[in-house]
């Protein structure tokens, strides 16, 4: 529910200020004045990769991302080339995490897409059949309780018998996103 704060200026007329639920506000008194600073509580990130990556046969591979669409809490560690794969929770809480990836077309084997927490705990995985006519498009979404400084990453695996590359499928892939929901 929204909260209403009634302000009465010195002229005597009243004005209503509506504060939307989930908005962080800071009230700063200064003499006879009260400053209200409202900031959005949106904590989210969405990243992509401009190129493709090679995934060796039967090798679990962590996927890198080099471009942020948006990042409201500095969660994508793209400032360090060794850490492009991580989305780091700066604020503890419950998060929805989505990864959407594609493999180039190939008729052999299986394809796997997963999300890991702190590099080792598998939060979610999906397994797909190979697609010989088109790219094998995959998506996985999960929820996780993350502490501050814990991270998630996308991993891919395939069993084609050779090396495959990830595929770019328009603006939506590849993508990796995380949003704080609680």
For each residue, the residues with C-beta under 8 A, 3 or more apart:
1: 21
2: 18 19 20 21
3: 18 19 21
4: 16 17 18 19
5: 16 17 19
6: 14 15 16 17
7: 14 15 16 17
8: 12 13 14 15
9: 12 13 15
10:
11:
12: 8 9
13: 8 9
14: 6 7 8
15: 6 7 8 9
16: 4 5 6 7
17: 4 5 6 7 36
18: 2 3 4
19: 2 3 4 5 23 25 38
20: 2 23
21: 1 2 3
22: 41
23: 19 20 38 39 40 41
24: 38 39 40 41
25: 19 36 37 38 39
26: 35 36 37 39
27: 34 35 36
28: 34 35 36 37
29: 33 34 35
30: 33 34 35
31:
32:
33: 29 30
34: 27 28 29 30
35: 26 27 28 29 30
36: 17 25 26 27 28
37: 25 26 28
38: 19 23 24 25
39: 23 24 25 26
40: 23 24 72
41: 22 23 24
42: 72
43: 72 73 75 90 91 93 179 180
44: 70 71 72 73 177 178 179 180
45: 68 70 71 72 73 75 76 87 177 178 179
46: 68 69 70 71 175 176 177
47: 65 66 67 68 69 71 76 78 87 175 176 177
48: 65 66 67 69 173 174 175 176
49: 52 53 63 64 65 66 67 166 174
50: 66 67
51: 66
52: 49 104 165 166 167 168
53: 49 61 63 64 165 166
54: 163 164 165
55: 59 61 103 156 157 158 163 164 165 166
56: 59 61 163
57: 109 158 159 160 161 162 163 164
58: 157 158 159
59: 55 56 157
60: 155 156 157
61: 53 55 56 155 156 157
62: 85 116 119 153 154 155
63: 49 53 85 99 101 153 154 155 156 166 174 176
64: 49 53 84 85
65: 47 48 49 76 78 84 85 154 174 176
66: 47 48 49 50 51 78 84
67: 47 48 49 50 78
68: 45 46 47 71 76 78
69: 46 47 48
70: 44 45 46
71: 44 45 46 47 68 74 75 76
72: 40 42 43 44 45
73: 43 44 45 90 91 180
74: 71 90
75: 43 45 71 87 88 89 90 178
76: 45 47 65 68 71 86 87 88
77: 80 83 84 86 88 151
78: 47 65 66 67 68 83 84
79:
80: 77 83 84
81: 84
82:
83: 77 78 80 86
84: 64 65 66 77 78 80 81
85: 62 63 64 65 153 154
86: 76 77 83 151 152 153
87: 45 47 75 76 97 151 152 153 176 178
88: 75 76 77 149 150 151
89: 75 92 93 95 146 147 148 149 150 151 178 180
90: 43 73 74 75 148 149
91: 43 73 148 180
92: 89 146 147 148
93: 43 89 145 146 180 181 182
94: 143 144 145 146 180 181 182
95: 89 143 144 145 146 152 178 179 180 181
96: 141 142 143 178 179 181
97: 87 115 123 124 141 142 143 144 152 177 178
98: 139 140 141 175 176 177 178
99: 63 113 114 115 139 140 141 154 174 175 176 177
100: 137 138 139 172 173 174 175 176
101: 63 113 137 138 139 154 156 166 173 174
102: 135 136 137 138 166 167 168 169 173 174
103: 55 106 111 130 135 136 138 156 158 164 165 166 167
104: 52 135 164 165 166 167
105: 131 132 133 134 135 136 167
106: 103 109 130 131 132 136 160 164
107: 130 131 132
108: 130 159 160 161
109: 57 106 130 158 159 160 161
110: 127 128 129 130 158 159
111: 103 127 128 129 130 136 138 156 157 158
112: 125 126 127 128 155 156 157 158
113: 99 101 125 126 128 138 139 140 154 155 156
114: 99 122 123 124 125 126 140 154 155 156 157
115: 97 99 122 123 124 125 140 142 152 153 154 155
116: 62 119 120 121 122 123 152 153 154 155
117: 120 121 123 144 146 150 151 152
118: 121 150 151 152
119: 62 116 151 153
120: 116 117
121: 116 117 118
122: 114 115 116 125
123: 97 114 115 116 117 142 144 152
124: 97 114 115 140 141 142
125: 112 113 114 115 122 140
126: 112 113 114 138 139 140
127: 110 111 112
128: 110 111 112 113 131 136 138
129: 110 111 136
130: 103 106 107 108 109 110 111 136 160
131: 105 106 107 128 134 135 136
132: 105 106 107
133: 105
134: 105 131 137
135: 102 103 104 105 131 167 169
136: 102 103 105 106 111 128 129 130 131
137: 100 101 102 134 169 173
138: 100 101 102 103 111 113 126 128
139: 98 99 100 101 113 126
140: 98 99 113 114 115 124 125 126
141: 96 97 98 99 124
142: 96 97 115 123 124
143: 94 95 96 97 181
144: 94 95 97 117 123 152
145: 93 94 95
146: 89 92 93 94 95 117 150 151 152
147: 89 92 150
148: 89 90 91 92
149: 88 89 90
150: 88 89 117 118 146 147
151: 77 86 87 88 89 117 118 119 146
152: 86 87 95 97 115 116 117 118 123 144 146 178
153: 62 63 85 86 87 115 116 119
154: 62 63 65 85 99 101 113 114 115 116 174 176
155: 60 61 62 63 112 113 114 115 116
156: 55 60 61 63 101 103 111 112 113 114 166
157: 55 58 59 60 61 111 112 114
158: 55 57 58 103 109 110 111 112 164
159: 57 58 108 109 110
160: 57 106 108 109 130 164
161: 57 108 109
162: 57
163: 54 55 56 57
164: 54 55 57 103 104 106 158 160
165: 52 53 54 55 103 104
166: 49 52 53 55 63 101 102 103 104 156 174
167: 52 102 103 104 105 135 173
168: 52 102 173 174
169: 102 135 137 172 173
170: 173
171:
172: 100 169 175
173: 48 100 101 102 137 167 168 169 170
174: 48 49 63 65 99 100 101 102 154 166 168
175: 46 47 48 98 99 100 172
176: 46 47 48 63 65 87 98 99 100 154
177: 44 45 46 47 97 98 99
178: 44 45 75 87 89 95 96 97 98 152
179: 43 44 45 95 96
180: 43 44 73 89 91 93 94 95
181: 93 94 95 96 143
182: 93 94
